[in-house]
Amino acid sequence: MAGAAAPASRGRSRVRIEVVDQARTRDLRRAVLRPNLGVDDPLPGDEIADAIHLAALDGDTVVGTCLVYPAPCPWRPGERPSWRLRQMATAQERRRAGIGSAVVVSAIEAVAASGGGTFWLEAREQAVPLYARHGFMRGGPIYVDEQHPTPHQRMWQLVKSR
């Protein structure tokens, strides 16, 4: 996973996926997911000490990211271990080039390498096809709530340990 070139070129330079410090992905996460927050405002996941922060790097530039961490799945509460994917972001100008897929594949590999288990997320509605292509299943209807003012879909899959 770390340092491997990912099949995310489609006419652009290839990217590699690496585990990085959360600070390295903050600018992209803020720009894509929380543009209303200030530079020094905390982002979701920054406080999780055992989170695995993945970055798609084109040279030294972060063009995609997500974080993965142990967390119980709210709609599958008895399943352990459970892992959550959160803060998935791809640079606007690099979308539809396979970078999101490369990050998701690396996240699944990280969960498998950490013992596997239920891997879950809450996807923005427009991202559901991306996750479905990588084996995630729907966990109920599309929803909107206070925490998710844009339509979201709960999704999950079982990841085998490797």
C-alpha positions in Angstrom: 0.0 0.0 0.0 2.4 2.7 1.1 4.6 4.0 -1.6 2.9 1.9 -4.3 2.0 3.5 -7.6 -1.7 3.4 -8.1 -3.6 2.9 -11.4 -4.8 6.5 -11.3 -3.3 8.2 -14.3 -5.7 8.5 -17.2 -3.5 11.0 -19.0 -2.0 12.4 -15.8 1.0 11.6 -13.8 0.6 8.4 -11.7 0.0 8.8 -8.0 1.2 6.7 -5.1 -0.7 6.0 -1.9 1.1 6.4 1.4 0.2 6.5 5.1 0.9 10.0 6.2 0.5 12.3 9.2 -3.0 13.9 9.4 -1.5 17.4 9.1 -0.3 16.5 5.5 -3.9 16.0 4.3 -5.6 18.9 6.2 -5.5 21.5 3.3 -7.2 19.1 0.9 -9.8 17.9 3.5 -10.6 21.4 4.4 -10.9 22.6 0.8 -13.1 19.8 -0.3 -15.1 18.8 2.8 -15.2 21.8 5.2 -14.5 25.0 3.2 -16.4 26.9 5.9 -13.8 26.1 8.6 -10.8 28.3 9.3 -7.2 27.2 8.9 -6.8 26.4 12.6 -10.2 24.8 13.1 -10.0 21.1 13.9 -11.3 18.7 11.2 -13.2 15.5 11.9 -10.7 12.7 12.6 -7.8 14.9 13.7 -8.4 13.9 17.3 -8.3 10.1 16.6 -4.8 9.0 17.7 -5.0 5.5 16.0 -6.5 6.7 12.7 -4.7 5.7 9.5 -4.4 8.7 7.2 -3.9 7.8 3.6 -2.8 10.2 0.9 -2.7 9.9 -2.8 0.4 11.8 -3.8 1.4 13.2 -7.2 5.0 14.1 -6.4 4.7 15.9 -3.1 1.1 17.2 -3.7 -1.8 15.5 -1.9 -4.5 14.9 -4.5 -6.6 12.4 -2.6 -7.1 11.3 1.0 -9.2 9.5 3.5 -8.8 8.2 7.1 -9.6 4.8 8.5 -10.0 4.0 12.2 -11.5 1.4 14.6 -15.1 2.4 15.4 -18.2 0.3 16.0 -20.7 0.3 13.1 -24.0 1.9 14.5 -26.3 -0.2 12.4 -24.3 -3.5 12.8 -23.4 -3.0 16.5 -22.5 -6.6 17.4 -19.8 -7.0 14.8 -16.2 -6.7 15.9 -13.7 -5.6 14.8 -15.2 -2.6 13.0 -13.5 0.1 11.0 -14.8 3.4 9.7 -13.7 5.3 6.5 -14.1 9.0 6.8 -12.9 12.3 5.3 -12.6 10.9 1.8 -11.6 13.7 -0.6 -10.1 14.2 -4.1 -8.8 17.4 -5.4 -11.5 19.0 -7.6 -9.3 19.2 -10.7 -8.2 15.5 -10.3 -11.7 13.9 -10.1 -12.7 11.1 -12.4 -9.1 10.0 -12.9 -9.2 6.9 -10.6 -7.6 8.6 -7.6 -10.7 8.0 -5.4 -10.7 4.3 -6.4 -7.0 4.0 -5.6 -7.6 5.5 -2.1 -10.5 3.2 -1.4 -8.6 0.2 -2.5 -5.7 1.2 -0.2 -8.1 1.8 2.7 -9.6 -1.7 2.2 -6.0 -3.1 2.2 -5.2 -1.2 5.4 -8.2 -2.8 7.1 -7.3 -6.2 5.9 -3.7 -5.8 7.1 -5.1 -4.6 10.5 -7.2 -7.8 11.0 -10.2 -7.1 8.8 -13.8 -6.9 10.0 -16.8 -4.7 9.2 -15.7 -1.7 7.2 -18.3 1.1 7.1 -18.8 4.6 6.0 -21.5 7.3 5.4 -21.2 8.3 1.7 -22.4 11.4 0.1 -25.1 10.3 -2.3 -23.1 11.1 -5.4 -20.2 8.9 -4.2 -22.3 5.7 -3.7 -21.3 4.3 -7.1 -17.6 4.6 -6.3 -18.0 2.7 -3.0 -20.3 0.1 -4.6 -17.7 -0.7 -7.3 -15.4 -1.6 -4.4 -17.7 -4.0 -2.7 -19.5 -1.7 -0.3 -23.3 -2.5 0.2 -26.0 -0.1 1.2 -27.1 -0.1 4.8 -30.5 1.4 4.6 -32.1 4.3 2.7 -30.5 7.6 1.7 -30.9 10.0 4.6 -30.4 13.6 5.7 -30.0 14.7 9.3 -28.4 17.4 11.4 -24.9 15.9 11.1 -25.4 15.2 7.3 -27.4 18.1 5.7 -26.6 16.7 2.2 -28.0 13.3 1.3 -25.9 10.4 2.6 -26.0 6.6 2.3 -24.7 4.2 5.0 -22.5 1.6 3.4 -20.4 -1.4 4.6 -18.6 -4.5 3.7 -16.8 -7.4 5.4 -13.1 -7.3 4.9 -11.0 -10.5 5.4 -7.8 -10.4 7.3 -4.7 -11.0 5.4 
